[in-house]
Structures are given as C-alpha cells and as structure tokens.
C-alpha cells in the first residue's frame, strides 16, 4: 500500500477550509470540488460537479464491470468551523502528525474517512487494472449544515444514483482492534420554543408578583415534558416505537458500553435513564428528549433586576424506528400549546428533522463487510444501534430502496467538531485495506 501517497493527497484536501456554514468560504468549497474532480478523473471515473440550491455535489461513476453489483459511496467534503482557534495545538488547516495521529479539522469527519475509499479504489486499479464492482460516488458539501438540499438532489436523480447498496465511512470503531457495524440510526425532531409574557423587560421590584416571568413559565413547560423516571409525557410519543425481541436485546447487550464508559467519556457524575432498559438499549433503541440550549434575561456581569420579556429553548428528540419526525413534531406542538398557561404567547419553530432507519444486517453486503473487517482488524465487528443520526441513510432507503452499511474508521476520542480533531494513521490504513477487501467480496455477490 502506498501510504505516503495517500497521506500526501489527504493533506492537500485537508488544507482547503471547506466550512459550509460560512459564506466567505464558498471559494474554498469550489476549490475542493475541483480538487476531487481531478483526482477521481485520474482514477478513470466520469465526474460532474452538480449545482444545488446550496453547495454543489461531486458525483462520479465507473460502471465498466458488467454483471457485477453497483456500490454507492457517500461522503461529505464540508467541515465544521474550527473555533475556538485558541484551543488548537496546531493550525486546523495545516495537517500535522503527532504520536501516530493526523490533527486537522475534518480529518475524521469526514475527509479522512471517505478518502479511505478513494485510496482503496486507487490501490485496486493499480494491481488489477479494473474494479471488481461498479462504483458510484456521491460527495456533498452541506452535511455539516443539515444536508439542506440533499433530499431534493436524490429525489431528482434516482436513476443516476441507482445502486445495490450504499457504504458510508463517517462513524467510528470501538477501538483499533474492535470494529463496528451500525445497522440502525436514530431520527431527529428539533424544535425551538419561545414564550413571551411582556412587551419589554420590566423592573422586578415594581412588577414582580403581578406579571408572569417567562423564564419560569418556560422551565415549567419543559418540566412537564418528562417525569422523574425519564419517561417522555407527550401523548402518543411511544405509539410506534420499535420493540426489541429477546434475541436482539441479548445481542445488543454484548456491546461493551456501560456506565463506566459513559462517565469516562463525558465526565458525568451519574448515569440515569429509563429504569427498564440497559445503557446500550437506551443509547440506540429508545427515543430521547433533551434541552440543547436555554436562554432568557440578563446574563452579563453584575446584577440587573429585571423580569425578562421572553425566554427560549432548543429541544431535540432522537427517534427510533418506526417513529416519524413530522408526527412527533405535531404531537410536541399540540402538547406544548395545551400546557402553556393563559397570558403567555408561545412560538414553536421546527428547526430540522429526519427519519430513523433500520438496516438488514443479514444481507449479503453486510456479511461481506463483516468478513472484510474481520480480516483486517483480526476480530469480528460488533453490531450496534447508534444514537446518532445520518439523515442521508433514510433518504437513500426511502427514495432508492437501498440499505446503507456504516463502516467507521474513526475512534471514540477523535474529537469531532472539537479543537484538535484527529484520526489515527493506523485506522486510515485499516480503512483502506478493509474497503479493498469489501469491494472484492462484493464483486462475488449476484446483483
């Protein structure tokens, strides 16, 4: 394997600050698209940079292997902002190797991970002069801002994207020796709630005790969303939740993730949740509701004795199959309006949403991924239901009718979205080797 070549190429890509949320980086987005197009054309792919209503999609295909399956590879070339820059030990857009890790913004999420597929294709072409399968590649530039235009792109290009299975490397393994295969992801309903009781901030001495304080009203509303046993109290919330049978439940609980791991990874003083479910079950198979942010009134230095005019909160609900994000949003909105006191204006905004998904982990393609990982890592992968959300997986399932295999080569401590994001060079190499093996095994499956 020509590791140095692929690291050099990856570093070139990492040096392009493709921050999708910031308009001043639009020229960098264009530069990255051209860079990817040039690289893929060298690998004998037909490549297009396709505009969307936001950042463009890079689409590439090599369909010269007749009678073999078609594999769709998805990745995203955009990255999060590196702020706060003061907390980085090196320039986030000048990749640096320290202690066997590459440090750069976007290296694990997702440039380094999807590049393992491009490197694997390069390796296969060098040794075989042809690919064992047909390959389509879809690289988007808006994943870090919610993939706002991807659904429309897929819906308008179903024939172009038609494939037998999709593979994504945008997740992690449990350790350098313990790979993971994710066969389910949570959906998301994300709401913003604003309550208003006054025309403007008021003097707490003159008006306190006679007007409603919106910060208190808001916290009272939030308090009614869950009970002390962590059950969500929105009527009908659990109606369509997928139930685990005993076999799947036992399999999930083989996963070595418990209270100690949560405390270590988060710094939590205690672990809590629905009492009838294990840590692993709560993480991947049970829906959740969390307050992501809350604000109101004066928060600066020193006192300011006011009653604020309004208060706001962001609230997300992670959903499991077979819940529907729009249905849950409707139920949330109805319940909040029902429990809001008289004399309070309430404004509810739907910020984003996405459907949960469950894959067929017994498919031939999942078995090929399992075999490929076992060969490279020396151990069979563990199967997990993830608490995270990757909206494109549900889009591909619903619009193209295909499953997605999540083959992650990050590690739990890679610091995605945080300062000093990293990726292990060893995992980068294992990703390339695993992908090569998977593509060769997939070529033996009858499409």
C-alpha positions in Angstrom: 0.0 0.0 0.0 1.3 3.4 -1.0 0.5 5.0 2.4 2.7 8.1 1.9 1.0 8.9 -1.4 -2.5 8.8 0.1 -1.5 10.8 3.1 0.0 13.5 0.9 -3.2 13.6 -1.1 -5.4 13.7 2.0 -3.3 16.5 3.5 -3.9 18.6 0.3 -7.6 18.1 0.7 -7.5 18.9 4.5 -5.7 22.2 3.8 -8.8 23.5 2.0 -11.0 25.1 4.6 -14.4 23.9 3.4 -16.5 25.4 6.1 -20.0 25.1 4.7 -21.7 27.4 7.3 -19.7 30.4 6.4 -20.3 32.1 3.0 -16.8 33.6 2.9 -15.5 30.0 2.3 -17.6 29.5 -0.9 -14.4 29.8 -2.9 -12.8 27.0 -0.8 -15.9 24.8 -1.5 -15.4 25.3 -5.2 -11.6 24.6 -4.9 -12.3 21.3 -3.1 -14.8 20.2 -5.7 -12.3 20.8 -8.5 -9.6 19.0 -6.5 -11.9 16.0 -6.0 -12.9 16.0 -9.7 -9.3 16.0 -10.8 -8.4 13.1 -8.5 -11.4 11.0 -9.5 -10.8 11.6 -13.2 -7.3 10.2 -12.8 -8.9 7.0 -11.5 -10.9 6.7 -14.7 -14.2 8.0 -13.3 -16.6 10.2 -15.2 -17.1 13.2 -12.8 -19.6 16.0 -12.6 -19.8 19.0 -10.2 -23.5 19.4 -9.9 -25.0 22.6 -8.6 -27.7 22.6 -5.9 -29.5 25.4 -4.2 -26.6 25.4 -1.8 -23.1 23.9 -2.2 -22.5 21.6 -5.1 -22.4 17.8 -5.2 -19.5 15.9 -6.6 -20.8 12.9 -8.5 -18.5 10.3 -10.1 -19.1 6.9 -11.6 -17.1 4.0 -13.0 -19.6 1.5 -14.5 -17.3 -0.7 -16.6 -17.7 -4.0 -14.7 -20.7 -5.7 -16.4 -22.8 -8.1 -14.5 -21.5 -7.0 -11.1 -23.1 -5.1 -8.3 -23.1 -1.3 -8.1 -21.8 0.2 -4.9 -22.7 3.8 -4.0 -20.1 5.5 -1.8 -21.3 8.6 0.1 -19.2 11.1 1.9 -19.1 14.8 2.7 -16.3 17.3 1.9 -17.5 20.1 4.1 -16.3 20.6 7.7 -17.3 22.4 10.8 -15.7 25.7 11.9 -12.5 25.2 13.9 -13.5 27.8 16.5 -12.2 28.3 19.2 -8.8 28.6 17.5 -7.0 29.3 20.7 -7.7 25.7 21.9 -5.9 24.1 18.9 -2.3 22.9 19.4 -1.7 23.3 15.7 -3.2 25.1 12.7 -6.5 23.3 12.0 -5.9 23.6 8.2 -2.3 22.7 8.2 -2.4 18.9 9.0 0.2 17.8 11.5 1.2 14.3 12.6 1.7 13.7 16.3 2.0 10.3 18.1 0.6 8.4 15.1 -2.4 10.7 14.6 -3.2 13.3 12.0 -4.5 16.5 13.5 -6.7 18.7 11.3 -10.2 20.0 11.0 -12.3 17.5 9.0 -9.8 14.6 9.2 -12.2 12.2 10.9 -15.4 14.0 9.9 -15.3 13.2 7.1 -12.4 13.8 4.7 -10.0 11.2 6.1 -12.7 8.6 6.3 -14.2 8.9 2.8 -10.7 9.2 1.4 -10.1 5.6 2.5 -12.5 4.6 -0.3 -10.7 6.7 -2.9 -7.4 5.3 -1.8 -8.8 1.7 -1.9 -10.1 2.3 -5.5 -6.6 3.6 -6.4 -4.9 0.5 -4.9 -7.3 -1.9 -6.7 -6.8 -0.2 -10.1 -3.0 -0.3 -9.7 -3.0 -4.0 -9.0 -5.9 -5.2 -11.2 -6.3 -2.5 -13.8 -10.1 -2.8 -13.3 -12.6 -2.7 -10.4 -14.4 -5.8 -9.1 -17.7 -3.9 -8.9 -19.3 -0.8 -10.5 -18.9 2.2 -8.3 -20.8 5.5 -7.9 -19.5 8.2 -5.6 -21.7 11.0 -4.0 -19.8 13.7 -2.1 -21.9 16.5 -0.7 -20.9 19.9 0.7 -23.7 20.6 3.2 -23.7 17.7 5.7 -22.5 20.0 8.5 -25.4 22.4 7.9 -28.1 19.7 7.8 -27.9 18.4 4.2 -30.5 21.0 3.4 -30.5 20.2 -0.4 -29.6 16.6 -0.5 -33.1 15.1 -0.3 -34.1 17.2 -3.4 -30.9 16.1 -5.2 -31.5 12.4 -4.5 -35.2 12.7 -5.4 -34.4 14.4 -8.7 -31.6 11.9 -9.6 -32.9 8.5 -8.6 -31.8 6.9 -11.9 -28.4 8.4 -11.7 -27.9 7.1 -8.1 -29.4 3.7 -8.5 -27.3 1.1 -6.8 -27.4 -2.2 -4.9 -26.1 -0.8 -1.6 -24.5 2.3 -0.1 -21.4 2.4 2.0 -20.5 5.3 4.4 -17.5 5.9 6.5 -18.5 8.7 8.8 -18.6 6.9 12.1 -16.1 5.1 14.4 -14.8 1.8 15.6 -14.8 0.9 19.3 -11.0 0.6 19.3 -8.1 0.0 16.9 -8.9 -3.8 17.3 -12.7 -3.7 17.6 -14.5 -2.6 14.5 -18.2 -1.7 14.5 -21.1 -2.2 12.1 -24.0 0.1 12.7 -27.4 -1.3 11.5 -29.7 1.3 12.9 -29.7 5.1 13.4 -32.0 7.4 15.2 -34.1 10.1 13.6 -34.5 13.6 14.8 -37.1 16.2 15.6 -35.5 19.5 16.5 -37.7 22.3 17.8 -37.2 25.9 19.1 -39.6 27.1 21.8 -40.1 30.8 22.6 -42.5 32.1 25.3 -43.3 35.8 25.8 -45.3 37.4 28.6 -44.3 41.1 28.4 -43.9 43.8 25.8 -40.5 44.6 27.1 -38.2 43.7 30.1 -39.8 45.0 33.4 -38.5 46.2 36.8 -38.6 43.2 39.1 -39.3 45.3 42.1 -42.2 47.3 40.6 -43.9 44.5 38.8 -42.7 41.3 40.4 -45.5 39.2 41.8 -48.0 40.7 39.4 -46.8 39.5 36.0 -45.7 36.1 34.6 -41.9 35.6 34.4 -41.3 33.8 31.0 -38.2 32.1 32.2 -40.2 30.4 35.0 -43.0 29.6 32.6 -40.6 28.1 30.1 -39.0 25.9 32.7 -42.4 24.8 34.0 -43.3 23.7 30.4 -40.1 21.9 30.0 -40.6 20.1 33.3 -43.9 18.7 32.0 -42.2 17.1 29.0 -40.7 14.3 31.1 -41.3 12.7 34.5 -38.9 11.8 37.3 -38.4 8.3 35.7 -37.3 9.8 32.4 -40.5 8.9 30.6 -41.5 11.4 27.9 -45.0 12.6 28.6 -46.0 13.9 25.2 -49.3 12.0 24.4 -48.7 9.3 21.8 -45.0 9.7 21.8 -44.2 6.0 22.2 -47.0 4.7 19.9 -44.8 3.5 17.1 -41.5 2.7 18.9 -39.9 -0.5 17.6 -39.8 -3.2 20.2 -36.7 -5.4 20.6 -37.1 -9.2 20.7 -35.1 -11.1 23.3 -32.5 -12.3 20.8 -31.7 -8.8 19.5 -31.8 -7.5 23.1 -29.2 -10.1 24.2 -27.1 -9.3 21.1 -27.1 -5.6 21.8 -26.1 -6.1 25.4 -23.0 -7.9 24.4 -21.7 -4.5 23.4 -19.0 -3.4 25.9 -20.5 0.0 26.7 -21.9 0.8 30.1 -22.0 3.3 33.0 -18.2 3.4 33.4 -17.6 4.2 29.8 -20.2 7.0 29.8 -18.7 8.6 32.9 -15.2 8.4 31.4 -16.2 9.8 28.1 -18.5 12.6 29.3 -17.3 13.4 32.9 -20.8 12.7 34.1 -21.2 12.2 37.9 -24.0 9.7 37.5 -25.8 7.8 34.7 -29.6 7.9 34.5 -32.4 6.9 32.2 -35.4 4.6 31.8 -35.1 2.0 34.5 -36.3 -1.0 32.5 -33.6 -0.6 29.8 -29.9 -1.0 29.8 -27.4 1.7 28.9 -26.9 0.2 25.4 -30.7 -0.1 24.8 -31.3 3.5 25.9 -28.5 4.7 23.7 -29.6 3.1 20.5 -33.1 1.6 20.8 -35.1 4.1 22.9 -36.2 7.6 21.9 -35.0 10.6 23.9 -35.8 14.2 24.6 -33.2 16.8 25.6 -32.8 20.5 26.1 -29.9 21.7 23.9 -30.0 25.3 24.9 -32.0 27.7 27.1 -31.7 31.5 27.5 -33.6 34.5 28.9 -33.0 37.8 30.6 -29.7 39.3 31.8 -26.6 37.1 31.9 -23.9 39.7 32.0 -21.6 40.6 34.8 -23.1 42.0 38.0 -26.8 42.5 38.9 -29.7 43.7 36.7 -33.0 43.2 38.5 -35.5 42.6 35.7 -38.3 40.3 34.7 -37.4 39.4 31.1 -39.9 39.8 28.4 -39.3 36.4 26.8 -37.5 33.1 27.2 -36.4 30.5 24.6 -35.1 26.9 24.4 -33.9 24.5 21.8 -35.3 21.0 22.3 -34.3 17.9 20.3 -35.9 14.5 20.3 -34.0 11.5 19.0 -36.3 9.0 17.4 -36.2 5.2 16.8 -37.9 3.1 14.1 -40.8 3.3 13.4 -41.4 6.9 14.7 -41.9 9.7 12.2 -40.2 13.1 12.7 -43.2 15.1 11.4 -45.7 13.2 13.5 -43.6 13.7 16.6 -43.2 17.4 15.8 -47.0 17.7 15.5 -47.5 15.9 18.9 -44.9 18.1 20.6 -46.5 21.3 19.3 -50.0 20.2 20.4 -48.9 19.3 23.8 -46.8 22.4 24.4 -49.8 24.6 23.4 -52.0 22.6 25.7 -49.8 23.0 28.8 -48.9 26.7 28.2 -50.7 29.0 30.7 -53.1 31.7 29.8 -51.5 35.1 29.2 -48.4 33.6 27.5 -47.6 33.9 23.8 -45.9 30.7 22.6 -44.0 30.4 19.4 -42.8 27.0 18.2 -40.4 26.6 15.3 -39.4 23.4 13.6 -35.6 23.6 13.1 -34.9 20.3 11.4 -35.9 16.7 11.3 -35.0 13.3 9.9 -36.3 9.7 9.9 -34.8 6.9 11.9 -33.7 3.8 10.0 -33.1 0.1 10.5 -31.0 -2.0 8.1 -31.0 -5.6 7.1 -27.8 -6.8 8.9 -28.3 -10.3 7.5 -27.8 -9.1 3.8 -25.0 -10.4 1.7 -23.4 -7.0 1.7 -23.4 -6.8 5.5 -21.8 -10.2 5.6 -19.2 -9.1 3.1 -18.5 -6.0 5.3 -18.2 -8.3 8.4 -15.7 -10.6 6.7 -13.7 -7.7 5.4 -13.4 -6.1 8.8 -12.6 -9.4 10.5 -9.7 -10.0 8.0 -8.2 -6.5 8.6 -8.8 -6.0 12.3 -8.4 -9.6 13.4 -11.8 -9.6 15.1 -15.4 -9.8 14.0 -17.2 -6.4 14.2 -19.7 -5.7 16.9 -23.2 -4.7 15.7 -24.8 -1.6 17.2 -27.8 0.5 17.1 -26.5 4.1 17.2 -28.0 7.0 19.0 -26.6 9.3 16.2 -28.4 10.4 13.1 -27.1 10.4 9.5 -30.1 11.7 7.5 -28.9 10.6 4.1 -29.3 6.9 5.1 -33.1 7.3 5.5 -33.2 9.3 2.2 -31.4 6.6 0.3 -33.7 3.9 1.9 -36.9 5.8 1.1 -36.0 7.1 -2.3 -33.7 4.5 -3.7 -34.8 1.4 -1.7 -31.2 0.5 -0.6 -29.6 -0.2 2.7 -26.5 1.7 3.9 -23.5 0.0 5.6 -21.8 2.2 8.1 -18.1 1.2 8.2 -16.4 3.7 10.5 -12.7 4.2 10.9 -12.7 6.9 13.5 -12.1 6.3 17.2 -14.3 7.5 20.1 -11.8 10.1 21.2 -11.2 11.7 17.8 -12.8 15.0 18.9 -15.3 15.5 16.0 -16.4 19.2 15.9 -13.9 20.0 18.7 -10.5 21.5 18.8 -7.6 19.1 17.9 -9.7 16.8 15.8 -7.6 13.8 14.9 -7.6 10.5 13.0 -5.2 7.6 13.7 -2.9 6.8 10.7 -3.3 3.1 11.6 -7.0 3.4 11.3 -6.6 5.2 8.0 -4.6 2.3 6.7 -7.0 -0.3 8.1 -9.8 1.6 6.4 -8.1 1.4 3.0 -7.4 -2.3 3.5 -10.9 -3.1 4.7 -12.5 -1.2 1.8 -10.4 -3.1 -0.7 -11.4 -6.4 0.8 -15.1 -5.4 0.9 -15.2 -4.3 -2.8 -13.6 -7.6 -3.8 -16.1 -9.6 -1.8 -19.0 -7.5 -3.0 -17.9 -8.4 -6.6 -18.8 -12.0 -5.8 -22.4 -11.2 -4.9 -25.0 -11.6 -7.5 -26.7 -8.2 -8.0 
